Amino acid sequence: MTEVLNEAIHDYERKHFWEELNEQIERTQREDPRAWADYLAERELVMGPRSRSRRIAPEWEGLITFPEENDEGHPR
């Protein structure tokens, strides 16, 4: 029983973490687009250009939202 509760708590904490991260990213994009652009430019310098593939690790499915998916005109 304890193991089931611990797993449920862990799942809830992980989901909460990703929801909060998504909210922070959205807030930065909305409230400080210049800082977001600076972040993207720096990220590309460090990590190289983004992959064109939309594949992500299965355990991340549904937990993160890609920035371009937040565009109102972009089909989901």
PyMOL commands that place a pseudoatom at each C-alpha (Angstrom):
pseudoatom trace, name=CA, resn=MET, resi=1, chain=A, elem=C, hetatm=0, pos=[0.000, 0.000, 0.000]
pseudoatom trace, name=CA, resn=THR, resi=2, chain=A, elem=C, hetatm=0, pos=[2.802, 2.405, 0.886]
pseudoatom trace, name=CA, resn=GLU, resi=3, chain=A, elem=C, hetatm=0, pos=[4.497, 1.729, -2.433]
pseudoatom trace, name=CA, resn=VAL, resi=4, chain=A, elem=C, hetatm=0, pos=[1.302, 2.548, -4.342]
pseudoatom trace, name=CA, resn=LEU, resi=5, chain=A, elem=C, hetatm=0, pos=[0.928, 5.831, -2.446]
pseudoatom trace, name=CA, resn=ASN, resi=6, chain=A, elem=C, hetatm=0, pos=[4.582, 6.738, -2.988]
pseudoatom trace, name=CA, resn=GLU, resi=7, chain=A, elem=C, hetatm=0, pos=[4.231, 6.080, -6.711]
pseudoatom trace, name=CA, resn=ALA, resi=8, chain=A, elem=C, hetatm=0, pos=[1.048, 8.170, -6.891]
pseudoatom trace, name=CA, resn=ILE, resi=9, chain=A, elem=C, hetatm=0, pos=[2.765, 11.035, -5.050]
pseudoatom trace, name=CA, resn=HIS, resi=10, chain=A, elem=C, hetatm=0, pos=[5.775, 10.801, -7.360]
pseudoatom trace, name=CA, resn=ASP, resi=11, chain=A, elem=C, hetatm=0, pos=[3.528, 10.859, -10.446]
pseudoatom trace, name=CA, resn=TYR, resi=12, chain=A, elem=C, hetatm=0, pos=[1.623, 13.863, -9.091]
pseudoatom trace, name=CA, resn=GLU, resi=13, chain=A, elem=C, hetatm=0, pos=[4.854, 15.763, -8.306]
pseudoatom trace, name=CA, resn=ARG, resi=14, chain=A, elem=C, hetatm=0, pos=[6.259, 15.046, -11.772]
pseudoatom trace, name=CA, resn=LYS, resi=15, chain=A, elem=C, hetatm=0, pos=[3.038, 16.188, -13.455]
pseudoatom trace, name=CA, resn=HIS, resi=16, chain=A, elem=C, hetatm=0, pos=[2.936, 19.324, -11.291]
pseudoatom trace, name=CA, resn=PHE, resi=17, chain=A, elem=C, hetatm=0, pos=[6.580, 20.100, -12.147]
pseudoatom trace, name=CA, resn=TRP, resi=18, chain=A, elem=C, hetatm=0, pos=[5.902, 19.965, -15.900]
pseudoatom trace, name=CA, resn=GLU, resi=19, chain=A, elem=C, hetatm=0, pos=[2.685, 21.980, -15.624]
pseudoatom trace, name=CA, resn=GLU, resi=20, chain=A, elem=C, hetatm=0, pos=[4.508, 24.686, -13.672]
pseudoatom trace, name=CA, resn=LEU, resi=21, chain=A, elem=C, hetatm=0, pos=[7.388, 24.688, -16.155]
pseudoatom trace, name=CA, resn=ASN, resi=22, chain=A, elem=C, hetatm=0, pos=[4.966, 25.076, -19.079]
pseudoatom trace, name=CA, resn=GLU, resi=23, chain=A, elem=C, hetatm=0, pos=[3.233, 27.964, -17.299]
pseudoatom trace, name=CA, resn=GLN, resi=24, chain=A, elem=C, hetatm=0, pos=[6.572, 29.694, -16.697]
pseudoatom trace, name=CA, resn=ILE, resi=25, chain=A, elem=C, hetatm=0, pos=[7.594, 29.266, -20.341]
pseudoatom trace, name=CA, resn=GLU, resi=26, chain=A, elem=C, hetatm=0, pos=[4.258, 30.634, -21.547]
pseudoatom trace, name=CA, resn=ARG, resi=27, chain=A, elem=C, hetatm=0, pos=[4.527, 33.591, -19.150]
pseudoatom trace, name=CA, resn=THR, resi=28, chain=A, elem=C, hetatm=0, pos=[8.026, 34.417, -20.392]
pseudoatom trace, name=CA, resn=GLN, resi=29, chain=A, elem=C, hetatm=0, pos=[6.927, 34.197, -24.029]
pseudoatom trace, name=CA, resn=ARG, resi=30, chain=A, elem=C, hetatm=0, pos=[3.949, 36.448, -23.349]
pseudoatom trace, name=CA, resn=GLU, resi=31, chain=A, elem=C, hetatm=0, pos=[5.459, 38.987, -20.941]
pseudoatom trace, name=CA, resn=ASP, resi=32, chain=A, elem=C, hetatm=0, pos=[9.050, 39.165, -22.168]
pseudoatom trace, name=CA, resn=PRO, resi=33, chain=A, elem=C, hetatm=0, pos=[9.344, 38.111, -25.813]
pseudoatom trace, name=CA, resn=ARG, resi=34, chain=A, elem=C, hetatm=0, pos=[12.815, 39.650, -26.050]
pseudoatom trace, name=CA, resn=ALA, resi=35, chain=A, elem=C, hetatm=0, pos=[14.125, 37.448, -23.220]
pseudoatom trace, name=CA, resn=TRP, resi=36, chain=A, elem=C, hetatm=0, pos=[12.491, 34.429, -24.893]
pseudoatom trace, name=CA, resn=ALA, resi=37, chain=A, elem=C, hetatm=0, pos=[14.209, 35.268, -28.198]
pseudoatom trace, name=CA, resn=ASP, resi=38, chain=A, elem=C, hetatm=0, pos=[17.530, 35.670, -26.357]
pseudoatom trace, name=CA, resn=TYR, resi=39, chain=A, elem=C, hetatm=0, pos=[17.014, 32.290, -24.711]
pseudoatom trace, name=CA, resn=LEU, resi=40, chain=A, elem=C, hetatm=0, pos=[16.286, 30.597, -28.047]
pseudoatom trace, name=CA, resn=ALA, resi=41, chain=A, elem=C, hetatm=0, pos=[19.342, 32.194, -29.659]
pseudoatom trace, name=CA, resn=GLU, resi=42, chain=A, elem=C, hetatm=0, pos=[21.601, 31.138, -26.785]
pseudoatom trace, name=CA, resn=ARG, resi=43, chain=A, elem=C, hetatm=0, pos=[20.132, 27.645, -26.784]
pseudoatom trace, name=CA, resn=GLU, resi=44, chain=A, elem=C, hetatm=0, pos=[20.885, 27.279, -30.486]
pseudoatom trace, name=CA, resn=LEU, resi=45, chain=A, elem=C, hetatm=0, pos=[24.483, 28.412, -29.923]
pseudoatom trace, name=CA, resn=VAL, resi=46, chain=A, elem=C, hetatm=0, pos=[24.970, 25.808, -27.206]
pseudoatom trace, name=CA, resn=MET, resi=47, chain=A, elem=C, hetatm=0, pos=[22.923, 22.918, -28.559]
pseudoatom trace, name=CA, resn=GLY, resi=48, chain=A, elem=C, hetatm=0, pos=[22.949, 23.565, -32.300]
pseudoatom trace, name=CA, resn=PRO, resi=49, chain=A, elem=C, hetatm=0, pos=[19.901, 23.935, -34.489]
pseudoatom trace, name=CA, resn=ARG, resi=50, chain=A, elem=C, hetatm=0, pos=[16.710, 22.226, -33.368]
pseudoatom trace, name=CA, resn=SER, resi=51, chain=A, elem=C, hetatm=0, pos=[15.860, 18.891, -34.853]
pseudoatom trace, name=CA, resn=ARG, resi=52, chain=A, elem=C, hetatm=0, pos=[13.006, 18.873, -37.342]
pseudoatom trace, name=CA, resn=SER, resi=53, chain=A, elem=C, hetatm=0, pos=[11.713, 15.725, -35.700]
pseudoatom trace, name=CA, resn=ARG, resi=54, chain=A, elem=C, hetatm=0, pos=[8.807, 16.092, -33.278]
pseudoatom trace, name=CA, resn=ARG, resi=55, chain=A, elem=C, hetatm=0, pos=[9.624, 12.820, -31.535]
pseudoatom trace, name=CA, resn=ILE, resi=56, chain=A, elem=C, hetatm=0, pos=[10.087, 13.036, -27.794]
pseudoatom trace, name=CA, resn=ALA, resi=57, chain=A, elem=C, hetatm=0, pos=[10.667, 10.470, -25.095]
pseudoatom trace, name=CA, resn=PRO, resi=58, chain=A, elem=C, hetatm=0, pos=[7.464, 8.519, -24.388]
pseudoatom trace, name=CA, resn=GLU, resi=59, chain=A, elem=C, hetatm=0, pos=[7.510, 9.444, -20.704]
pseudoatom trace, name=CA, resn=TRP, resi=60, chain=A, elem=C, hetatm=0, pos=[7.299, 13.130, -21.702]
pseudoatom trace, name=CA, resn=GLU, resi=61, chain=A, elem=C, hetatm=0, pos=[4.250, 12.670, -23.966]
pseudoatom trace, name=CA, resn=GLY, resi=62, chain=A, elem=C, hetatm=0, pos=[1.459, 14.952, -22.824]
pseudoatom trace, name=CA, resn=LEU, resi=63, chain=A, elem=C, hetatm=0, pos=[3.643, 16.635, -20.194]
pseudoatom trace, name=CA, resn=ILE, resi=64, chain=A, elem=C, hetatm=0, pos=[5.204, 19.327, -22.336]
pseudoatom trace, name=CA, resn=THR, resi=65, chain=A, elem=C, hetatm=0, pos=[3.854, 21.668, -24.967]
pseudoatom trace, name=CA, resn=PHE, resi=66, chain=A, elem=C, hetatm=0, pos=[6.107, 22.861, -27.735]
pseudoatom trace, name=CA, resn=PRO, resi=67, chain=A, elem=C, hetatm=0, pos=[6.128, 26.661, -28.164]
pseudoatom trace, name=CA, resn=GLU, resi=68, chain=A, elem=C, hetatm=0, pos=[4.800, 26.492, -31.721]
pseudoatom trace, name=CA, resn=GLU, resi=69, chain=A, elem=C, hetatm=0, pos=[1.828, 24.460, -30.452]
pseudoatom trace, name=CA, resn=ASN, resi=70, chain=A, elem=C, hetatm=0, pos=[0.782, 27.488, -28.397]
pseudoatom trace, name=CA, resn=ASP, resi=71, chain=A, elem=C, hetatm=0, pos=[0.263, 29.603, -31.550]
pseudoatom trace, name=CA, resn=GLU, resi=72, chain=A, elem=C, hetatm=0, pos=[-3.443, 30.197, -32.102]
pseudoatom trace, name=CA, resn=GLY, resi=73, chain=A, elem=C, hetatm=0, pos=[-3.175, 29.786, -35.871]
pseudoatom trace, name=CA, resn=HIS, resi=74, chain=A, elem=C, hetatm=0, pos=[-1.206, 26.564, -35.630]
pseudoatom trace, name=CA, resn=PRO, resi=75, chain=A, elem=C, hetatm=0, pos=[-3.297, 23.406, -36.045]
pseudoatom trace, name=CA, resn=ARG, resi=76, chain=A, elem=C, hetatm=0, pos=[-2.942, 20.885, -33.265]
for i in range(1, 76): cmd.bond("trace and resi %d" % i, "trace and resi %d" % (i + 1))
show_as sticks, trace
zoom trace
